[in-house]
Amino acid sequence: MIGLTGNIASGKSAVSALLAEHGAYGVDADAVAHEVLQPGTEETTAVAARFGPGVLAPDGAVDRPALGRIAFADRDAMADLEAIVHPGTRRRILDRIAASTEEVAVIEAIKLIEGPLVDHVDAVWVVTAPRDVRIARLVAERGMTREQAAQRVDAQNPEEEKVRRADIVIRNDGSLDDLRRQVDAAWAALDRQTADPGL
């Protein structure tokens, strides 16, 4: 089981997609977190109780941009949000992996190292990219202002903390071909370890 992490807009999803081409089964923790914040879930009820009804969309789901504006501006609010969302997200992720039949599973999670999910993986892969590159990606791909993007980037733990825990580091500040070469090389090493666990 590979734990794939990296800060916002580092390119985790691109690496996960490349791993899927090799046959890995991937679970995106952020997508699962979206599911737990849908109408009627226990987590959505708890978020509304903590942050107020203004963070709910008309359909009863959590309005993630509205909630993000609160949580990313206040560390205590972010900690409260994570305490609500993370346990249910973890349960769903591990259930899906347990039901999969692929030899390699990938958990893509921005907070992998900071929480208990790291205890379930065999290797930690970290995707990195310079701060300015990540800000530019958020502006171009998610329509944020530069100020909003910088706030999101700077609200997270420094990349260096993740890199220190990494078994594999993939630097994503070049072309897709360059990224593919790095992923292919890491996968080839994984294949060798699987063939000879004594390596």
PyMOL commands that place a pseudoatom at each C-alpha (Angstrom):
pseudoatom trace, name=CA, resn=MET, resi=1, chain=A, elem=C, hetatm=0, pos=[0.000, 0.000, 0.000]
pseudoatom trace, name=CA, resn=ILE, resi=2, chain=A, elem=C, hetatm=0, pos=[1.400, 3.361, -1.073]
pseudoatom trace, name=CA, resn=GLY, resi=3, chain=A, elem=C, hetatm=0, pos=[0.574, 6.516, 0.839]
pseudoatom trace, name=CA, resn=LEU, resi=4, chain=A, elem=C, hetatm=0, pos=[0.730, 9.370, -1.671]
pseudoatom trace, name=CA, resn=THR, resi=5, chain=A, elem=C, hetatm=0, pos=[0.935, 12.835, -0.190]
pseudoatom trace, name=CA, resn=GLY, resi=6, chain=A, elem=C, hetatm=0, pos=[2.118, 16.365, -0.859]
pseudoatom trace, name=CA, resn=ASN, resi=7, chain=A, elem=C, hetatm=0, pos=[0.846, 19.853, -0.234]
pseudoatom trace, name=CA, resn=ILE, resi=8, chain=A, elem=C, hetatm=0, pos=[-1.997, 21.478, -2.150]
pseudoatom trace, name=CA, resn=ALA, resi=9, chain=A, elem=C, hetatm=0, pos=[-1.461, 21.726, -5.937]
pseudoatom trace, name=CA, resn=SER, resi=10, chain=A, elem=C, hetatm=0, pos=[1.764, 19.714, -5.814]
pseudoatom trace, name=CA, resn=GLY, resi=11, chain=A, elem=C, hetatm=0, pos=[0.368, 17.235, -8.342]
pseudoatom trace, name=CA, resn=LYS, resi=12, chain=A, elem=C, hetatm=0, pos=[-0.760, 14.262, -6.254]
pseudoatom trace, name=CA, resn=SER, resi=13, chain=A, elem=C, hetatm=0, pos=[-3.693, 13.532, -8.559]
pseudoatom trace, name=CA, resn=ALA, resi=14, chain=A, elem=C, hetatm=0, pos=[-1.437, 13.499, -11.617]
pseudoatom trace, name=CA, resn=VAL, resi=15, chain=A, elem=C, hetatm=0, pos=[0.864, 10.981, -9.936]
pseudoatom trace, name=CA, resn=SER, resi=16, chain=A, elem=C, hetatm=0, pos=[-2.116, 8.902, -8.812]
pseudoatom trace, name=CA, resn=ALA, resi=17, chain=A, elem=C, hetatm=0, pos=[-3.410, 8.807, -12.404]
pseudoatom trace, name=CA, resn=LEU, resi=18, chain=A, elem=C, hetatm=0, pos=[-0.018, 7.613, -13.631]
pseudoatom trace, name=CA, resn=LEU, resi=19, chain=A, elem=C, hetatm=0, pos=[0.030, 4.902, -10.966]
pseudoatom trace, name=CA, resn=ALA, resi=20, chain=A, elem=C, hetatm=0, pos=[-3.446, 3.813, -12.084]
pseudoatom trace, name=CA, resn=GLU, resi=21, chain=A, elem=C, hetatm=0, pos=[-2.004, 3.280, -15.577]
pseudoatom trace, name=CA, resn=HIS, resi=22, chain=A, elem=C, hetatm=0, pos=[0.305, 0.710, -13.963]
pseudoatom trace, name=CA, resn=GLY, resi=23, chain=A, elem=C, hetatm=0, pos=[-2.694, -1.055, -12.420]
pseudoatom trace, name=CA, resn=ALA, resi=24, chain=A, elem=C, hetatm=0, pos=[-2.752, 0.446, -8.931]
pseudoatom trace, name=CA, resn=TYR, resi=25, chain=A, elem=C, hetatm=0, pos=[-6.080, 0.891, -7.172]
pseudoatom trace, name=CA, resn=GLY, resi=26, chain=A, elem=C, hetatm=0, pos=[-6.367, 4.485, -5.996]
pseudoatom trace, name=CA, resn=VAL, resi=27, chain=A, elem=C, hetatm=0, pos=[-8.482, 6.170, -3.357]
pseudoatom trace, name=CA, resn=ASP, resi=28, chain=A, elem=C, hetatm=0, pos=[-8.546, 9.976, -3.188]
pseudoatom trace, name=CA, resn=ALA, resi=29, chain=A, elem=C, hetatm=0, pos=[-9.082, 11.021, 0.421]
pseudoatom trace, name=CA, resn=ASP, resi=30, chain=A, elem=C, hetatm=0, pos=[-10.358, 14.453, -0.633]
pseudoatom trace, name=CA, resn=ALA, resi=31, chain=A, elem=C, hetatm=0, pos=[-13.020, 12.896, -2.857]
pseudoatom trace, name=CA, resn=VAL, resi=32, chain=A, elem=C, hetatm=0, pos=[-14.086, 10.650, 0.021]
pseudoatom trace, name=CA, resn=ALA, resi=33, chain=A, elem=C, hetatm=0, pos=[-14.219, 13.698, 2.303]
pseudoatom trace, name=CA, resn=HIS, resi=34, chain=A, elem=C, hetatm=0, pos=[-16.607, 15.262, -0.240]
pseudoatom trace, name=CA, resn=GLU, resi=35, chain=A, elem=C, hetatm=0, pos=[-18.868, 12.245, 0.226]
pseudoatom trace, name=CA, resn=VAL, resi=36, chain=A, elem=C, hetatm=0, pos=[-18.974, 12.546, 4.011]
pseudoatom trace, name=CA, resn=LEU, resi=37, chain=A, elem=C, hetatm=0, pos=[-20.090, 16.184, 3.641]
pseudoatom trace, name=CA, resn=GLN, resi=38, chain=A, elem=C, hetatm=0, pos=[-23.158, 15.352, 1.562]
pseudoatom trace, name=CA, resn=PRO, resi=39, chain=A, elem=C, hetatm=0, pos=[-26.705, 16.000, 2.841]
pseudoatom trace, name=CA, resn=GLY, resi=40, chain=A, elem=C, hetatm=0, pos=[-27.813, 13.989, 5.839]
pseudoatom trace, name=CA, resn=THR, resi=41, chain=A, elem=C, hetatm=0, pos=[-24.497, 12.531, 6.957]
pseudoatom trace, name=CA, resn=GLU, resi=42, chain=A, elem=C, hetatm=0, pos=[-23.415, 12.567, 10.572]
pseudoatom trace, name=CA, resn=GLU, resi=43, chain=A, elem=C, hetatm=0, pos=[-20.428, 14.703, 9.600]
pseudoatom trace, name=CA, resn=THR, resi=44, chain=A, elem=C, hetatm=0, pos=[-22.518, 17.322, 7.785]
pseudoatom trace, name=CA, resn=THR, resi=45, chain=A, elem=C, hetatm=0, pos=[-24.741, 17.673, 10.840]
pseudoatom trace, name=CA, resn=ALA, resi=46, chain=A, elem=C, hetatm=0, pos=[-21.683, 18.117, 13.069]
pseudoatom trace, name=CA, resn=VAL, resi=47, chain=A, elem=C, hetatm=0, pos=[-20.116, 20.700, 10.714]
pseudoatom trace, name=CA, resn=ALA, resi=48, chain=A, elem=C, hetatm=0, pos=[-23.320, 22.761, 10.696]
pseudoatom trace, name=CA, resn=ALA, resi=49, chain=A, elem=C, hetatm=0, pos=[-23.487, 22.600, 14.503]
pseudoatom trace, name=CA, resn=ARG, resi=50, chain=A, elem=C, hetatm=0, pos=[-19.875, 23.784, 14.836]
pseudoatom trace, name=CA, resn=PHE, resi=51, chain=A, elem=C, hetatm=0, pos=[-19.702, 26.391, 12.046]
pseudoatom trace, name=CA, resn=GLY, resi=52, chain=A, elem=C, hetatm=0, pos=[-23.326, 27.482, 11.693]
pseudoatom trace, name=CA, resn=PRO, resi=53, chain=A, elem=C, hetatm=0, pos=[-26.000, 26.961, 9.029]
pseudoatom trace, name=CA, resn=GLY, resi=54, chain=A, elem=C, hetatm=0, pos=[-24.237, 29.442, 6.721]
pseudoatom trace, name=CA, resn=VAL, resi=55, chain=A, elem=C, hetatm=0, pos=[-21.804, 26.691, 5.678]
pseudoatom trace, name=CA, resn=LEU, resi=56, chain=A, elem=C, hetatm=0, pos=[-24.619, 24.607, 4.195]
pseudoatom trace, name=CA, resn=ALA, resi=57, chain=A, elem=C, hetatm=0, pos=[-25.659, 24.821, 0.549]
pseudoatom trace, name=CA, resn=PRO, resi=58, chain=A, elem=C, hetatm=0, pos=[-29.379, 24.941, -0.355]
pseudoatom trace, name=CA, resn=ASP, resi=59, chain=A, elem=C, hetatm=0, pos=[-29.406, 21.165, -0.937]
pseudoatom trace, name=CA, resn=GLY, resi=60, chain=A, elem=C, hetatm=0, pos=[-28.134, 20.492, 2.594]
pseudoatom trace, name=CA, resn=ALA, resi=61, chain=A, elem=C, hetatm=0, pos=[-24.585, 19.536, 1.618]
pseudoatom trace, name=CA, resn=VAL, resi=62, chain=A, elem=C, hetatm=0, pos=[-21.642, 21.438, 3.066]
pseudoatom trace, name=CA, resn=ASP, resi=63, chain=A, elem=C, hetatm=0, pos=[-20.704, 24.464, 0.954]
pseudoatom trace, name=CA, resn=ARG, resi=64, chain=A, elem=C, hetatm=0, pos=[-16.995, 23.704, 0.786]
pseudoatom trace, name=CA, resn=PRO, resi=65, chain=A, elem=C, hetatm=0, pos=[-15.838, 27.147, -0.442]
pseudoatom trace, name=CA, resn=ALA, resi=66, chain=A, elem=C, hetatm=0, pos=[-17.770, 28.848, 2.385]
pseudoatom trace, name=CA, resn=LEU, resi=67, chain=A, elem=C, hetatm=0, pos=[-16.370, 26.424, 4.924]
pseudoatom trace, name=CA, resn=GLY, resi=68, chain=A, elem=C, hetatm=0, pos=[-12.872, 26.772, 3.475]
pseudoatom trace, name=CA, resn=ARG, resi=69, chain=A, elem=C, hetatm=0, pos=[-12.916, 30.536, 3.943]
pseudoatom trace, name=CA, resn=ILE, resi=70, chain=A, elem=C, hetatm=0, pos=[-13.476, 29.964, 7.663]
pseudoatom trace, name=CA, resn=ALA, resi=71, chain=A, elem=C, hetatm=0, pos=[-11.210, 26.972, 8.224]
pseudoatom trace, name=CA, resn=PHE, resi=72, chain=A, elem=C, hetatm=0, pos=[-8.178, 28.188, 6.266]
pseudoatom trace, name=CA, resn=ALA, resi=73, chain=A, elem=C, hetatm=0, pos=[-8.206, 31.496, 8.141]
pseudoatom trace, name=CA, resn=ASP, resi=74, chain=A, elem=C, hetatm=0, pos=[-8.254, 29.954, 11.640]
pseudoatom trace, name=CA, resn=ARG, resi=75, chain=A, elem=C, hetatm=0, pos=[-6.085, 27.055, 12.819]
pseudoatom trace, name=CA, resn=ASP, resi=76, chain=A, elem=C, hetatm=0, pos=[-8.494, 26.151, 15.632]
pseudoatom trace, name=CA, resn=ALA, resi=77, chain=A, elem=C, hetatm=0, pos=[-11.386, 26.019, 13.170]
pseudoatom trace, name=CA, resn=MET, resi=78, chain=A, elem=C, hetatm=0, pos=[-9.333, 23.798, 10.866]
pseudoatom trace, name=CA, resn=ALA, resi=79, chain=A, elem=C, hetatm=0, pos=[-8.498, 21.456, 13.749]
pseudoatom trace, name=CA, resn=ASP, resi=80, chain=A, elem=C, hetatm=0, pos=[-12.188, 21.224, 14.673]
pseudoatom trace, name=CA, resn=LEU, resi=81, chain=A, elem=C, hetatm=0, pos=[-13.149, 20.533, 11.065]
pseudoatom trace, name=CA, resn=GLU, resi=82, chain=A, elem=C, hetatm=0, pos=[-10.558, 17.779, 10.721]
pseudoatom trace, name=CA, resn=ALA, resi=83, chain=A, elem=C, hetatm=0, pos=[-11.718, 16.152, 13.964]
pseudoatom trace, name=CA, resn=ILE, resi=84, chain=A, elem=C, hetatm=0, pos=[-15.214, 15.944, 12.484]
pseudoatom trace, name=CA, resn=VAL, resi=85, chain=A, elem=C, hetatm=0, pos=[-14.372, 14.851, 8.940]
pseudoatom trace, name=CA, resn=HIS, resi=86, chain=A, elem=C, hetatm=0, pos=[-11.283, 12.661, 9.195]
pseudoatom trace, name=CA, resn=PRO, resi=87, chain=A, elem=C, hetatm=0, pos=[-12.552, 9.628, 11.187]
pseudoatom trace, name=CA, resn=GLY, resi=88, chain=A, elem=C, hetatm=0, pos=[-15.424, 8.879, 8.790]
pseudoatom trace, name=CA, resn=THR, resi=89, chain=A, elem=C, hetatm=0, pos=[-13.201, 9.542, 5.783]
pseudoatom trace, name=CA, resn=ARG, resi=90, chain=A, elem=C, hetatm=0, pos=[-10.582, 7.092, 7.093]
pseudoatom trace, name=CA, resn=ARG, resi=91, chain=A, elem=C, hetatm=0, pos=[-13.167, 4.347, 7.659]
pseudoatom trace, name=CA, resn=ARG, resi=92, chain=A, elem=C, hetatm=0, pos=[-14.471, 4.657, 4.100]
pseudoatom trace, name=CA, resn=ILE, resi=93, chain=A, elem=C, hetatm=0, pos=[-10.966, 4.639, 2.599]
pseudoatom trace, name=CA, resn=LEU, resi=94, chain=A, elem=C, hetatm=0, pos=[-9.862, 1.522, 4.445]
pseudoatom trace, name=CA, resn=ASP, resi=95, chain=A, elem=C, hetatm=0, pos=[-13.129, -0.267, 3.626]
pseudoatom trace, name=CA, resn=ARG, resi=96, chain=A, elem=C, hetatm=0, pos=[-12.623, 0.391, -0.083]
pseudoatom trace, name=CA, resn=ILE, resi=97, chain=A, elem=C, hetatm=0, pos=[-9.051, -0.813, -0.058]
pseudoatom trace, name=CA, resn=ALA, resi=98, chain=A, elem=C, hetatm=0, pos=[-10.028, -3.956, 1.855]
pseudoatom trace, name=CA, resn=ALA, resi=99, chain=A, elem=C, hetatm=0, pos=[-12.582, -4.713, -0.876]
pseudoatom trace, name=CA, resn=SER, resi=100, chain=A, elem=C, hetatm=0, pos=[-10.151, -4.164, -3.766]
pseudoatom trace, name=CA, resn=THR, resi=101, chain=A, elem=C, hetatm=0, pos=[-8.344, -7.006, -5.558]
pseudoatom trace, name=CA, resn=GLU, resi=102, chain=A, elem=C, hetatm=0, pos=[-5.361, -5.122, -7.042]
pseudoatom trace, name=CA, resn=GLU, resi=103, chain=A, elem=C, hetatm=0, pos=[-1.880, -5.933, -5.761]
pseudoatom trace, name=CA, resn=VAL, resi=104, chain=A, elem=C, hetatm=0, pos=[-1.030, -2.273, -5.159]
pseudoatom trace, name=CA, resn=ALA, resi=105, chain=A, elem=C, hetatm=0, pos=[-3.317, 0.295, -3.554]
pseudoatom trace, name=CA, resn=VAL, resi=106, chain=A, elem=C, hetatm=0, pos=[-2.663, 4.037, -3.362]
pseudoatom trace, name=CA, resn=ILE, resi=107, chain=A, elem=C, hetatm=0, pos=[-4.127, 6.346, -0.729]
pseudoatom trace, name=CA, resn=GLU, resi=108, chain=A, elem=C, hetatm=0, pos=[-3.886, 9.927, -1.980]
pseudoatom trace, name=CA, resn=ALA, resi=109, chain=A, elem=C, hetatm=0, pos=[-4.142, 12.145, 1.097]
pseudoatom trace, name=CA, resn=ILE, resi=110, chain=A, elem=C, hetatm=0, pos=[-2.861, 15.635, 1.809]
pseudoatom trace, name=CA, resn=LYS, resi=111, chain=A, elem=C, hetatm=0, pos=[-2.785, 14.943, 5.579]
pseudoatom trace, name=CA, resn=LEU, resi=112, chain=A, elem=C, hetatm=0, pos=[-1.471, 11.381, 5.340]
pseudoatom trace, name=CA, resn=ILE, resi=113, chain=A, elem=C, hetatm=0, pos=[1.558, 11.860, 7.572]
pseudoatom trace, name=CA, resn=GLU, resi=114, chain=A, elem=C, hetatm=0, pos=[-0.247, 14.027, 10.106]
pseudoatom trace, name=CA, resn=GLY, resi=115, chain=A, elem=C, hetatm=0, pos=[-2.854, 11.361, 10.926]
pseudoatom trace, name=CA, resn=PRO, resi=116, chain=A, elem=C, hetatm=0, pos=[-3.359, 7.644, 11.558]
pseudoatom trace, name=CA, resn=LEU, resi=117, chain=A, elem=C, hetatm=0, pos=[-3.625, 6.680, 7.877]
pseudoatom trace, name=CA, resn=VAL, resi=118, chain=A, elem=C, hetatm=0, pos=[0.174, 6.632, 7.652]
pseudoatom trace, name=CA, resn=ASP, resi=119, chain=A, elem=C, hetatm=0, pos=[0.163, 3.582, 9.935]
pseudoatom trace, name=CA, resn=HIS, resi=120, chain=A, elem=C, hetatm=0, pos=[-1.673, 1.607, 7.242]
pseudoatom trace, name=CA, resn=VAL, resi=121, chain=A, elem=C, hetatm=0, pos=[0.774, 2.174, 4.361]
pseudoatom trace, name=CA, resn=ASP, resi=122, chain=A, elem=C, hetatm=0, pos=[3.946, 0.328, 3.394]
pseudoatom trace, name=CA, resn=ALA, resi=123, chain=A, elem=C, hetatm=0, pos=[5.648, 3.298, 1.732]
pseudoatom trace, name=CA, resn=VAL, resi=124, chain=A, elem=C, hetatm=0, pos=[5.215, 7.069, 1.707]
pseudoatom trace, name=CA, resn=TRP, resi=125, chain=A, elem=C, hetatm=0, pos=[5.539, 8.846, -1.651]
pseudoatom trace, name=CA, resn=VAL, resi=126, chain=A, elem=C, hetatm=0, pos=[5.705, 12.642, -1.501]
pseudoatom trace, name=CA, resn=VAL, resi=127, chain=A, elem=C, hetatm=0, pos=[5.033, 14.921, -4.478]
pseudoatom trace, name=CA, resn=THR, resi=128, chain=A, elem=C, hetatm=0, pos=[6.693, 18.329, -4.246]
pseudoatom trace, name=CA, resn=ALA, resi=129, chain=A, elem=C, hetatm=0, pos=[6.583, 21.567, -6.206]
pseudoatom trace, name=CA, resn=PRO, resi=130, chain=A, elem=C, hetatm=0, pos=[7.837, 25.079, -5.398]
pseudoatom trace, name=CA, resn=ARG, resi=131, chain=A, elem=C, hetatm=0, pos=[5.446, 27.456, -3.609]
pseudoatom trace, name=CA, resn=ASP, resi=132, chain=A, elem=C, hetatm=0, pos=[5.098, 29.817, -6.584]
pseudoatom trace, name=CA, resn=VAL, resi=133, chain=A, elem=C, hetatm=0, pos=[4.272, 26.923, -8.901]
pseudoatom trace, name=CA, resn=ARG, resi=134, chain=A, elem=C, hetatm=0, pos=[1.561, 25.670, -6.556]
pseudoatom trace, name=CA, resn=ILE, resi=135, chain=A, elem=C, hetatm=0, pos=[0.050, 29.144, -6.202]
pseudoatom trace, name=CA, resn=ALA, resi=136, chain=A, elem=C, hetatm=0, pos=[0.018, 29.569, -9.983]
pseudoatom trace, name=CA, resn=ARG, resi=137, chain=A, elem=C, hetatm=0, pos=[-1.724, 26.214, -10.405]
pseudoatom trace, name=CA, resn=LEU, resi=138, chain=A, elem=C, hetatm=0, pos=[-4.459, 27.143, -7.916]
pseudoatom trace, name=CA, resn=VAL, resi=139, chain=A, elem=C, hetatm=0, pos=[-5.049, 30.426, -9.752]
pseudoatom trace, name=CA, resn=ALA, resi=140, chain=A, elem=C, hetatm=0, pos=[-5.111, 28.779, -13.198]
pseudoatom trace, name=CA, resn=GLU, resi=141, chain=A, elem=C, hetatm=0, pos=[-6.947, 25.552, -12.378]
pseudoatom trace, name=CA, resn=ARG, resi=142, chain=A, elem=C, hetatm=0, pos=[-9.290, 26.483, -9.520]
pseudoatom trace, name=CA, resn=GLY, resi=143, chain=A, elem=C, hetatm=0, pos=[-10.045, 30.105, -10.276]
pseudoatom trace, name=CA, resn=MET, resi=144, chain=A, elem=C, hetatm=0, pos=[-8.653, 31.465, -7.007]
pseudoatom trace, name=CA, resn=THR, resi=145, chain=A, elem=C, hetatm=0, pos=[-7.165, 34.898, -6.652]
pseudoatom trace, name=CA, resn=ARG, resi=146, chain=A, elem=C, hetatm=0, pos=[-3.448, 34.940, -5.947]
pseudoatom trace, name=CA, resn=GLU, resi=147, chain=A, elem=C, hetatm=0, pos=[-4.203, 36.002, -2.363]
pseudoatom trace, name=CA, resn=GLN, resi=148, chain=A, elem=C, hetatm=0, pos=[-6.639, 33.121, -1.828]
pseudoatom trace, name=CA, resn=ALA, resi=149, chain=A, elem=C, hetatm=0, pos=[-4.162, 30.672, -3.333]
pseudoatom trace, name=CA, resn=ALA, resi=150, chain=A, elem=C, hetatm=0, pos=[-1.320, 31.919, -1.153]
pseudoatom trace, name=CA, resn=GLN, resi=151, chain=A, elem=C, hetatm=0, pos=[-3.526, 31.596, 1.935]
pseudoatom trace, name=CA, resn=ARG, resi=152, chain=A, elem=C, hetatm=0, pos=[-4.283, 27.962, 1.088]
pseudoatom trace, name=CA, resn=VAL, resi=153, chain=A, elem=C, hetatm=0, pos=[-0.646, 27.142, 0.385]
pseudoatom trace, name=CA, resn=ASP, resi=154, chain=A, elem=C, hetatm=0, pos=[0.679, 28.883, 3.510]
pseudoatom trace, name=CA, resn=ALA, resi=155, chain=A, elem=C, hetatm=0, pos=[-1.943, 27.338, 5.815]
pseudoatom trace, name=CA, resn=GLN, resi=156, chain=A, elem=C, hetatm=0, pos=[-0.363, 23.915, 5.393]
pseudoatom trace, name=CA, resn=ASN, resi=157, chain=A, elem=C, hetatm=0, pos=[2.606, 22.319, 7.082]
pseudoatom trace, name=CA, resn=PRO, resi=158, chain=A, elem=C, hetatm=0, pos=[5.872, 22.945, 5.198]
pseudoatom trace, name=CA, resn=GLU, resi=159, chain=A, elem=C, hetatm=0, pos=[6.717, 20.463, 2.442]
pseudoatom trace, name=CA, resn=GLU, resi=160, chain=A, elem=C, hetatm=0, pos=[9.996, 19.693, 4.192]
pseudoatom trace, name=CA, resn=GLU, resi=161, chain=A, elem=C, hetatm=0, pos=[8.128, 17.896, 6.991]
pseudoatom trace, name=CA, resn=LYS, resi=162, chain=A, elem=C, hetatm=0, pos=[6.628, 15.487, 4.474]
pseudoatom trace, name=CA, resn=VAL, resi=163, chain=A, elem=C, hetatm=0, pos=[9.885, 15.023, 2.573]
pseudoatom trace, name=CA, resn=ARG, resi=164, chain=A, elem=C, hetatm=0, pos=[11.642, 13.955, 5.781]
pseudoatom trace, name=CA, resn=ARG, resi=165, chain=A, elem=C, hetatm=0, pos=[9.164, 11.065, 6.124]
pseudoatom trace, name=CA, resn=ALA, resi=166, chain=A, elem=C, hetatm=0, pos=[9.248, 10.061, 2.459]
pseudoatom trace, name=CA, resn=ASP, resi=167, chain=A, elem=C, hetatm=0, pos=[10.421, 6.787, 0.989]
pseudoatom trace, name=CA, resn=ILE, resi=168, chain=A, elem=C, hetatm=0, pos=[10.068, 8.262, -2.518]
pseudoatom trace, name=CA, resn=VAL, resi=169, chain=A, elem=C, hetatm=0, pos=[10.128, 11.973, -3.461]
pseudoatom trace, name=CA, resn=ILE, resi=170, chain=A, elem=C, hetatm=0, pos=[8.708, 13.036, -6.829]
pseudoatom trace, name=CA, resn=ARG, resi=171, chain=A, elem=C, hetatm=0, pos=[9.430, 16.605, -7.899]
pseudoatom trace, name=CA, resn=ASN, resi=172, chain=A, elem=C, hetatm=0, pos=[6.639, 17.965, -10.073]
pseudoatom trace, name=CA, resn=ASP, resi=173, chain=A, elem=C, hetatm=0, pos=[7.835, 21.259, -11.484]
pseudoatom trace, name=CA, resn=GLY, resi=174, chain=A, elem=C, hetatm=0, pos=[8.551, 20.169, -15.051]
pseudoatom trace, name=CA, resn=SER, resi=175, chain=A, elem=C, hetatm=0, pos=[6.688, 18.503, -17.901]
pseudoatom trace, name=CA, resn=LEU, resi=176, chain=A, elem=C, hetatm=0, pos=[4.224, 15.626, -17.729]
pseudoatom trace, name=CA, resn=ASP, resi=177, chain=A, elem=C, hetatm=0, pos=[6.831, 13.473, -19.482]
pseudoatom trace, name=CA, resn=ASP, resi=178, chain=A, elem=C, hetatm=0, pos=[9.315, 14.251, -16.731]
pseudoatom trace, name=CA, resn=LEU, resi=179, chain=A, elem=C, hetatm=0, pos=[6.715, 13.358, -14.106]
pseudoatom trace, name=CA, resn=ARG, resi=180, chain=A, elem=C, hetatm=0, pos=[5.938, 10.111, -15.926]
pseudoatom trace, name=CA, resn=ARG, resi=181, chain=A, elem=C, hetatm=0, pos=[9.621, 9.145, -16.001]
pseudoatom trace, name=CA, resn=GLN, resi=182, chain=A, elem=C, hetatm=0, pos=[9.889, 9.597, -12.234]
pseudoatom trace, name=CA, resn=VAL, resi=183, chain=A, elem=C, hetatm=0, pos=[6.731, 7.584, -11.562]
pseudoatom trace, name=CA, resn=ASP, resi=184, chain=A, elem=C, hetatm=0, pos=[7.799, 4.826, -13.961]
pseudoatom trace, name=CA, resn=ALA, resi=185, chain=A, elem=C, hetatm=0, pos=[11.179, 4.555, -12.233]
pseudoatom trace, name=CA, resn=ALA, resi=186, chain=A, elem=C, hetatm=0, pos=[9.585, 4.382, -8.782]
pseudoatom trace, name=CA, resn=TRP, resi=187, chain=A, elem=C, hetatm=0, pos=[7.097, 1.763, -10.007]
pseudoatom trace, name=CA, resn=ALA, resi=188, chain=A, elem=C, hetatm=0, pos=[9.909, -0.327, -11.508]
pseudoatom trace, name=CA, resn=ALA, resi=189, chain=A, elem=C, hetatm=0, pos=[11.675, -0.294, -8.139]
pseudoatom trace, name=CA, resn=LEU, resi=190, chain=A, elem=C, hetatm=0, pos=[8.414, -1.338, -6.493]
pseudoatom trace, name=CA, resn=ASP, resi=191, chain=A, elem=C, hetatm=0, pos=[8.129, -4.236, -8.958]
pseudoatom trace, name=CA, resn=ARG, resi=192, chain=A, elem=C, hetatm=0, pos=[11.632, -5.386, -8.037]
pseudoatom trace, name=CA, resn=GLN, resi=193, chain=A, elem=C, hetatm=0, pos=[10.804, -5.286, -4.330]
pseudoatom trace, name=CA, resn=THR, resi=194, chain=A, elem=C, hetatm=0, pos=[7.612, -7.255, -4.911]
pseudoatom trace, name=CA, resn=ALA, resi=195, chain=A, elem=C, hetatm=0, pos=[9.526, -9.882, -6.881]
pseudoatom trace, name=CA, resn=ASP, resi=196, chain=A, elem=C, hetatm=0, pos=[12.226, -10.106, -4.194]
pseudoatom trace, name=CA, resn=PRO, resi=197, chain=A, elem=C, hetatm=0, pos=[10.892, -8.947, -0.788]
pseudoatom trace, name=CA, resn=GLY, resi=198, chain=A, elem=C, hetatm=0, pos=[14.392, -9.353, 0.627]
pseudoatom trace, name=CA, resn=LEU, resi=199, chain=A, elem=C, hetatm=0, pos=[15.574, -6.263, -1.253]
for i in range(1, 199): cmd.bond("trace and resi %d" % i, "trace and resi %d" % (i + 1))
show_as sticks, trace
zoom trace
